[in-house]
Amino acid sequence: MRSLKYLGRLLKELGQYAWQNKAWWLIPLVLILLAFGILMGVTQTTLPFIYTMF
């Protein structure tokens, strides 16, 4: 739970940085990385079963 607090703070600071410096390209990059991280976390338990099938 503590790491979610830090993640929220990090995302807030990245948003403020992008807003102040008009670095709009940073927002989609962060969103893609977050989606990839969530996908890795969700599929972490199913991957060993896939490897044994092949």
C-alpha positions as CSV (number, residue, x, y, z in Angstrom):
1,M,0.0,0.0,0.0
2,R,2.9,2.3,0.7
3,S,4.3,1.9,-2.7
4,L,1.0,3.0,-4.3
5,K,1.3,6.2,-2.3
6,Y,4.8,6.8,-3.8
7,L,3.6,5.8,-7.3
8,G,0.7,8.4,-7.0
9,R,3.2,11.1,-5.9
10,L,5.5,10.2,-8.8
11,L,2.7,10.4,-11.3
12,K,1.5,13.7,-9.9
13,E,5.0,15.2,-10.2
14,L,5.5,13.9,-13.7
15,G,2.1,15.5,-14.7
16,Q,3.2,18.8,-13.2
17,Y,6.5,18.6,-15.0
18,A,4.8,17.9,-18.3
19,W,2.3,20.7,-17.7
20,Q,4.9,23.3,-16.8
21,N,7.4,22.5,-19.5
22,K,4.8,21.6,-22.2
23,A,6.3,18.1,-22.5
24,W,3.1,16.6,-23.8
25,W,5.0,13.6,-25.3
26,L,5.8,12.5,-21.8
27,I,2.2,11.7,-20.8
28,P,1.5,8.9,-23.4
29,L,5.0,7.4,-22.7
30,V,4.2,7.2,-19.0
31,L,0.8,5.7,-19.7
32,I,2.2,3.1,-22.0
33,L,4.8,2.1,-19.4
34,L,2.2,1.9,-16.7
35,A,0.0,-0.3,-18.9
36,F,2.9,-2.5,-19.7
37,G,3.8,-2.8,-16.0
38,I,0.3,-3.7,-15.0
39,L,0.1,-6.3,-17.8
40,M,3.4,-7.9,-16.6
41,G,2.0,-8.0,-13.1
42,V,-1.2,-9.6,-14.1
43,T,0.3,-12.2,-16.4
44,Q,3.1,-13.1,-14.1
45,T,1.2,-16.0,-12.6
46,T,0.0,-17.4,-15.9
47,L,3.3,-17.4,-17.9
48,P,4.8,-20.5,-16.3
49,F,1.9,-22.5,-17.5
50,I,2.2,-21.2,-21.1
51,Y,5.9,-22.1,-21.2
52,T,5.2,-25.7,-20.2
53,M,2.8,-26.1,-23.0
54,F,5.4,-25.4,-25.7
